[in-house]
């Protein structure tokens, strides 16, 4: 019986992780065909870009609205509902010839995609405890990290042969397939038993979340970690094209080492969280990551090889951080875990959105100065939070 329960948990873990991979796929597979959609609907690229930015914004907002009620809802039903939304919206986006209708159902698709990561990470946190939870979060993050690397390549291949319609039909088919597996293979009772029948007002929920010092520190640090990560991510094509004169078609390939190292970081977390306390791992990330960002500021224009090595090391810390943060938050919050994870997801999406715009400062300030200051800022924030962490056991 115990072995069967363990196998059921593993099956659920991979099904949930693949579902989150698919949610990220919906967001990133679309990018290579932006010019094609612009020409097909005869609209400006600004309107098409709006469908990209609004997708991220909707996902972020879903985390807040859903997070406050998720612990009292049937999470399998929420997951089924999200895949139904994605399936229907994908069909409409594939066949409509009206851009406004396309844009509206792209937003509907974002709502479905926004439900998935919060529900899946919450279900995983309820399925596993202790070291097993940390290992499960590592597996979840590995698959999630693959999506941004695979999506543009897949989108480019499908878009070239079957147009943007082929991309949305592909998403429809995968959504239906995953929906079938979820309905018949996923356990129906993955939610906290003591959450049933309990409810709290919105102010009470967030008062409880922010009163937890470790949880508050984790969310504060996570904002700056993802803010800086996306600032670097958006800045890289400009750096590689303008400074190193690398062709646009080869720039995408240079993201692969960063993606590989992020996956490696998640794998390392899975292994060492079994032997080292999360508190120690947290402190290591707090002080090692700022040093790498400061080094990036000093060295990113010196050598393409040095840049690659630096990005590889930085990618390990970026891959290490999300499963660490998710595990810490899952462990710290029992009463309002869903709301806490929803707020965490919102904060990191918001950090990424702001970080993507922040790189525009390179037009008025030297890029070296910007990233050195960002590294120093993260170091000062880490230094400020250190006294709270060093005396806590978690």
ABEGO torsion letter per residue (X at the ends): XAAAAAAAAAAAAAAAAAAAAAAAAAAAAAAAAAAAAAAAAGBBAAAAAAAAAAAAAAAAAAAAAAAAAAAABBAAAAAAAAAAAAAAAAAAAAABABAAAAAAAAAAAAAAAAAAAAAAAAAAAAABBEAAAAAAAAAAAAAAAAAAAAAAAAAAAAAAAAEAAAAAAAAAAAAAAAAAAAAAABBAABBBAAABGBBBBAAAAAAAAAABAAAAAAAAAAAAAAAAAAAAAAAAAAAAAAAAGBBAAAAAAAAAAAAAAAAAAAAAAAAAAAABBAAAAAAAAAAAAAAAAAAAAAAAAABAAAAAAAAAAAAAAAAAAAAAAAAAAAAABAAAAAAAAAAAAAAAAAAAAAAAAAAAAAAABBAAAAAAAAAAAAAAAAAAAAAAAAABBX
